[in-house]
Amino acid sequence: MKFIIWCIFVCTSVWVYSQSIVRVMDRGNGEPLELVSITCDIPSVFAITNAKGEADINHFHGCDHLIFTALGYKTRVVDYDMIRE
């Protein structure tokens, strides 16, 4: 199985209409990653990135960590406060 280190996020928080948007990109080629699953310790909260690698994390308030998973990539756990900065 190939080991791909993934960038997880060029975590640009963009505030558009009071939404928190993260962008997930491949560290190797800088391309956006589509269909990345973003979850947290609150079971009912999740998001999936679009074709631009973007996902709205506005509903993730109260989460300690965000968990990014994608087929062919290593799962990455990121502190929610780090993304919000």
N, C-alpha and C positions, 0 to 999 in steps of 0.2 A: 504494500500500500504506500502510495507516495505521501511524503510528508511535506505539506505546504504550510509555511509559516504565514499566518494571515494578519493582516494589518488591523483588523477589526474595525477600526474607525479612524477616520480623519475627523474625529468627532467635532464637527463644526455644529455648534448649536445655532440654529437660525430661528429667529422669532418672527413668525409670520402668522398674523391673526391669532396670537396667543397659543401657537403650537410649538412644541419643541421637536425639531427635526434633527436626526442624526444621519450621517452618511457613512456607509460601510464600503471600504475599498480594499482591493487586493494590494498588499504591500509590494509585491514583485513587479506588477505592471501598471499600477495606479487605476485600473479599471474598476468601476462600481460593481458591487456584488448584489445580484438579484436573488430573491427568495431566501435571504438570511433570516432565520427565526430569532427573535429577541424575546426573552422571557425574564422573569424575576422570581423572587421568593413568594410573591402573591400569585397563587395558582391561576386566577382568572384573567391575568394581565399578560398580553402578548402582542407582538407586532411582527410583520414580515416586510422586508425591504422590497421596494419596487424596482423597475428597470434602471433607475438612476442610482440605486443603492441607498435610497432614502426611506426612512420610516419615522412616523410620528410617535414620540415617547411621552406625550402629554399625560397619558393615563398611568404612568409609572411612578407617580408621587407616592412616597412611602416605601419604595423598594430600597434595599441596601445595595444590591448588586444587580447588574444586567448581565444576562448570559446570552452570548451570541453563538449560534450553531449554524453550520452550513455543510452540505455534502462535499466531501473532499478537503475540508479545512479542519484545523484543530479548533475545538471549542474554546472560547475565550470568555472569562468572567472579568467584568470591569466595575469598579466602584461607581455607583450612580452619582455621587457628589462630584467626582472627577469630570464626568460628562457635563454636568450642569454649569461648570465654571467656564 
